[in-house]
Amino acid sequence: MPELIQDWRGPTDPIGKLLLYISRFLAIAGGILLCGLGLTTVITIILIQFLGIAFVGEFEVVSFGMVLTVYLFMPYCQMVGGNVIVDVFTIKAPPRLRAIFDALSSLVFAAFWILLMWRMAIGMSEMMTRQQTTAALKLEYWWTFPVALSCFSLLIPICIYTTWKKISERAS
Amino acid sequence: MSGVEAGFAGFTVLLFLLAIRMPIALAMIVVGLGGLLFVGSPKIMLNMLKNQMFYQYLNYDLSVIPLFLLMGQFASKAGFSTALFKAANAFLGHRKGGIAMAAVGGCAGFGAICGSSLATAAAMAQVALPELKRHNYSGALATGALAAGGTLGILIPPSIILVIAAVLTEGNIETLFQAALIPGIMAALGYILAIAIYVRIWPTEGPAGKRSSSEERIHSLLKIWPVLMIFIIVIGGIYAGIFTPTQGAAVGAAGTGLTAFILGGMRLKGFVESLLGTASTTAMIFLVLFGAGVLNSFLGYTGTPRLVASFISDSSVSPMLVLLIMIAIFVMLGCLMDSLSMILLLLPIFWPIILGLDFGMEVDDLRAWFCIIALIVVEIGLITPPVGLNVFIINSMADGVPMRESFIGVTPFLITDAIRVAALITLPGITLLLPHLLAR
């Protein structure tokens, strides 16, 4: 898993530090949400197995919450370079060339997040007019979209920052 | 350009992007979106982006992944690896090669809690390498056994890749968990046998350690009860149908977290580290899942997998030959890519083809059989040169062992892997025994 193989040492400049701080904060918030969902599940099991009380909405709460968790995790993954790459072909390439490739990828990533943000903003307004909800608890689908959009809006500066870092790495 | 040509062109571009270090998820997204733009229209592509990610992530089956990852993170903090290795060592250490066997046994036990191969190999290496060195085990045997033992993490349930394989082939997670158990135990026993033969031929490579007293043995067993408890509750609960896999994972994560806090001395810092580790891997996996989804809408649009399947079944090629070709592709790519990305990339393409061929099995059986074989073959890639991620990790942790020696050390384990794959292919009954028994 990538957390074992990365040789990533934190950023030293203030912009990088700030971006890392915010993305860490979101990831920890997501992690606490994940623990909360896990505990909800455990409590549901205890209730039904030992006391015979059923909590109908458990599946909904868990899958709905998990969507939010994943969004909250994304900026941190990007910030620490957690996305897997295939580096066999470039393992012997000059570091400058690798830095150019990495800068290019970061730039494409930024473009993708901008595109996705635009489309999901439209997706959200459609969800709001259609008022789609989960079956039992009536959790509205569109509620997850503001969280997604906030996380993506952080991903855009992160990708631009990593692009800039890689380019300055090449220059040095 | 026809649909199939576009499909193959897309695949070529994908491989090119991967070669220039583009993250796998992004490469899949770029090719998928670009392909849809090319064979479909901008409208199709833009409409898909509006809510595909949301609907894909709102899948109850997927929620098992972050919970199992969290459980694996906690397991690394709970001191399980030490307890498991010591217990196995108390029973096996006095034999020739026994400490290496204990490391494999420890890996099997740790793999039962943690679903990742690299994490299993790394956790066990931390405990076992110093011990192996102290007893003058050769670098080849020590690193080889640990790298191979780590691959048990994928196979022994619960495992993240098993969940992903089930989701991608639209199958049942429980069935795959059941199907993986016997091949997983076979793998562990095969590795132990490989060590036994190895030290028979080269006795100086793995000298015997000292025999433990029965008191020490009982004492060491008492220390692994939390691991046993968690494994039995989680896997037993899932097998018996008391829990869904997600519920099992939640119970397991809670139990492991509690153990890490009480016995492993995990405090706030360790807890935050666990959350961050879970965050980065979860986001990585889910982004690749989204990428695979986008890529498959493109491939589905071109009809490539369906056409290839019907082409193969019309050309009266034997289904077995097709399977063997796929295995060859898995092994070749496995030497270059990590296992997770391979499963994510190839399973959605291969599975419809396999499904379209006649192997004389029911769909559920075919799925379990094929997925287990695919996983084992992929896992073999983790220990084959030139990339063999597991071997690299272990080698970097063992000071002064040359890379070449480590790759020589894994060879005996690769041989048992090859025998096991051959057995599983020719006798599907081995894989299907447990799912059939438990289905009754």
Chai-1 contact restraints between the chains, C-beta under 6 A:
chainA,res_idxA,chainB,res_idxB,connection_type,confidence,min_distance_angstrom,max_distance_angstrom,comment,restraint_id
A,M1,B,S116,contact,1.0,0.0,6.0,A-B,restraint_1
A,M1,B,L118,contact,1.0,0.0,6.0,A-B,restraint_2
A,M1,B,A119,contact,1.0,0.0,6.0,A-B,restraint_3
A,M1,B,T281,contact,1.0,0.0,6.0,A-B,restraint_4
A,E3,B,G277,contact,1.0,0.0,6.0,A-B,restraint_5
A,E3,B,S280,contact,1.0,0.0,6.0,A-B,restraint_6
A,L4,B,L118,contact,1.0,0.0,6.0,A-B,restraint_7
A,L4,B,A122,contact,1.0,0.0,6.0,A-B,restraint_8
A,A27,B,L276,contact,1.0,0.0,6.0,A-B,restraint_9
A,A27,B,A279,contact,1.0,0.0,6.0,A-B,restraint_10
A,I28,B,L275,contact,1.0,0.0,6.0,A-B,restraint_11
A,G31,B,L275,contact,1.0,0.0,6.0,A-B,restraint_12
A,G31,B,A279,contact,1.0,0.0,6.0,A-B,restraint_13
A,L34,B,P66,contact,1.0,0.0,6.0,A-B,restraint_14
A,G38,B,L67,contact,1.0,0.0,6.0,A-B,restraint_15
A,G38,B,A250,contact,1.0,0.0,6.0,A-B,restraint_16
A,G38,B,A253,contact,1.0,0.0,6.0,A-B,restraint_17
A,T41,B,Q247,contact,1.0,0.0,6.0,A-B,restraint_18
A,T41,B,A250,contact,1.0,0.0,6.0,A-B,restraint_19
A,V42,B,A250,contact,1.0,0.0,6.0,A-B,restraint_20
A,V42,B,V251,contact,1.0,0.0,6.0,A-B,restraint_21
A,V42,B,A254,contact,1.0,0.0,6.0,A-B,restraint_22
A,I45,B,Q247,contact,1.0,0.0,6.0,A-B,restraint_23
A,F59,B,Y60,contact,1.0,0.0,6.0,A-B,restraint_24
A,V62,B,S63,contact,1.0,0.0,6.0,A-B,restraint_25
A,S63,B,L58,contact,1.0,0.0,6.0,A-B,restraint_26
A,S63,B,Y60,contact,1.0,0.0,6.0,A-B,restraint_27
A,S63,B,S63,contact,1.0,0.0,6.0,A-B,restraint_28
A,M66,B,S63,contact,1.0,0.0,6.0,A-B,restraint_29
A,V67,B,Y57,contact,1.0,0.0,6.0,A-B,restraint_30
A,V67,B,L58,contact,1.0,0.0,6.0,A-B,restraint_31
A,V70,B,Y57,contact,1.0,0.0,6.0,A-B,restraint_32
A,V70,B,F286,contact,1.0,0.0,6.0,A-B,restraint_33
A,F73,B,A279,contact,1.0,0.0,6.0,A-B,restraint_34
A,F73,B,T282,contact,1.0,0.0,6.0,A-B,restraint_35
A,F73,B,A283,contact,1.0,0.0,6.0,A-B,restraint_36
A,M74,B,A283,contact,1.0,0.0,6.0,A-B,restraint_37
A,Y76,B,A279,contact,1.0,0.0,6.0,A-B,restraint_38
A,C77,B,S280,contact,1.0,0.0,6.0,A-B,restraint_39
A,C77,B,A283,contact,1.0,0.0,6.0,A-B,restraint_40
A,C77,B,M284,contact,1.0,0.0,6.0,A-B,restraint_41
A,V80,B,S280,contact,1.0,0.0,6.0,A-B,restraint_42
A,G82,B,S280,contact,1.0,0.0,6.0,A-B,restraint_43
A,G82,B,M284,contact,1.0,0.0,6.0,A-B,restraint_44
A,N83,B,P23,contact,1.0,0.0,6.0,A-B,restraint_45
A,N83,B,A25,contact,1.0,0.0,6.0,A-B,restraint_46
A,N83,B,M284,contact,1.0,0.0,6.0,A-B,restraint_47
A,V84,B,I24,contact,1.0,0.0,6.0,A-B,restraint_48
A,V84,B,S341,contact,1.0,0.0,6.0,A-B,restraint_49
A,I85,B,R21,contact,1.0,0.0,6.0,A-B,restraint_50
A,I85,B,P23,contact,1.0,0.0,6.0,A-B,restraint_51
A,V86,B,L18,contact,1.0,0.0,6.0,A-B,restraint_52
A,V86,B,M337,contact,1.0,0.0,6.0,A-B,restraint_53
A,V88,B,L336,contact,1.0,0.0,6.0,A-B,restraint_54
A,V88,B,V387,contact,1.0,0.0,6.0,A-B,restraint_55
A,F89,B,A19,contact,1.0,0.0,6.0,A-B,restraint_56
A,T90,B,R21,contact,1.0,0.0,6.0,A-B,restraint_57
A,F101,B,I20,contact,1.0,0.0,6.0,A-B,restraint_58
A,F101,B,R21,contact,1.0,0.0,6.0,A-B,restraint_59
A,S105,B,M22,contact,1.0,0.0,6.0,A-B,restraint_60
A,F109,B,L26,contact,1.0,0.0,6.0,A-B,restraint_61
A,L116,B,L49,contact,1.0,0.0,6.0,A-B,restraint_62
A,R119,B,L46,contact,1.0,0.0,6.0,A-B,restraint_63
A,R119,B,L49,contact,1.0,0.0,6.0,A-B,restraint_64
A,R119,B,K50,contact,1.0,0.0,6.0,A-B,restraint_65
A,I122,B,K50,contact,1.0,0.0,6.0,A-B,restraint_66
A,G123,B,K50,contact,1.0,0.0,6.0,A-B,restraint_67
A,G123,B,N51,contact,1.0,0.0,6.0,A-B,restraint_68
